[in-house]
Amino acid sequence: MSDEITLDGMKIAPAVLDTIVTMAVESVEGVACSSSGHGIGGLVNRAAGKAVEFSLNDEGEVSVAVHVTAVYGTPLMEIGEKVKAEVADAIKSQVGAGVAAVDVFIDGIEFPA
């Protein structure tokens, strides 16, 4: 999404939402990083390699799709649930918008060095 997002008369640059979501995602234990969908994970994320995607519904609620790389050994379902909760909380508290959905795509696993 390249245009500003309008929520309750306030215009927000997509980069601002991207930063809020990325910081929320990367605060979750077990997430190595927000992934850009390159490499094998890119087969799943075909949306121009974006790690975070947004859309608004008719009620002005935000839907978010987040692509992440998990740390090996961390339960993936646990990561997904924590990412959903952190992202929804960050959008509600920092933007003041309702959240319709947070979809989490685990595109890869990072192994310890």
N, C-alpha and C positions, 0 to 999 in steps of 0.2 A: 504494500500500500504506500504510494508515494505522496498522496495529498494529506493535508492535516485532517485529524479526526476531531469531529465536533461532538462534544458531550455537554448537554445542558447549556449551550451557548458559549462554551469555552473551547477554543481550538488548541489541540495538542499535536505537536509534531510526532510522527511515528517513531522517530529516534528516541524520544523521551519515554514512550511506552516500552520500546525495545530495551532501553537501559534499566527501567524499573523491573521488568520481567526477568532480564538476564541476571541481575543482581539477586533477585529472589531465588531463581533456579540454582545459581551457583552457591547459595548459602546452605543448600540442602546437603547433609552428609551423605556421601556415596555418589554424588554427581561430580564427575571429573571436569566437565565443561558443557556449555551449550554448544551443540555441534552444528556445523554449517551444512551437513549433508554431503560432504565430499567423501570420496573413497567408496567402500562397499555400502556405507550408510546412505550414500547419495541415491542408491537405487530405491530407497524408501521415500526420501524427501526430494521430490521432483520440482519443487517450487523455487527454482533459481537459487538453490543453496542457502535459503534463509533459515536461521536457527529459530526465529520467532515470527509468527504470522498472526495478524489480527483481523477481526471483522466485527461489525456492529449489526445487531438485529433491529427490528422496527421499534422495539421498546427502549433502545439506547443502551442495551447491555453489550458488554464486550465478550467475544469468544476468542480464545487464544489457542494456538497450536505451538507447542514447544518441542524442539528436537534436542536431545541430550546424549552425552556419552557417560556411561556409568563406570564406577570403579569396580573392578573384578572382585567378586566375593560379597558384594552388597545385594540383598534381596531386591530384585527388580520391581516387584509389586509394591514394596515399601517405598522405594524411590519415587515411583509414579504417584502414589497417594500423597507423599510429602510435598512433591513438586506442585501438584494440584492445589494443595492447601496454601502453600507459601505464595504462589502466584495470585490466587484469588484474594488472599489477605492483602498483598501488596497493592493490587489494583484498587480494591475497596478503600484501603486506608490512605493511599497517596493520591489517587485520582478521584475517588468518590463515586465511581461508576459501579453498577451492578455487573456481575460476571455470570454470563449464561453458561459457559463451558470452558474447561481447560483440558485440552487433549495433549497427552504426553507421548512422544515417540522416542524410544530408546534406540538410537541409531548405531551405537557401538559400545565396546567394552575397552577400558584402559587397564592395562596390566601394570603392576608395580615394577619399578626399575630394579 
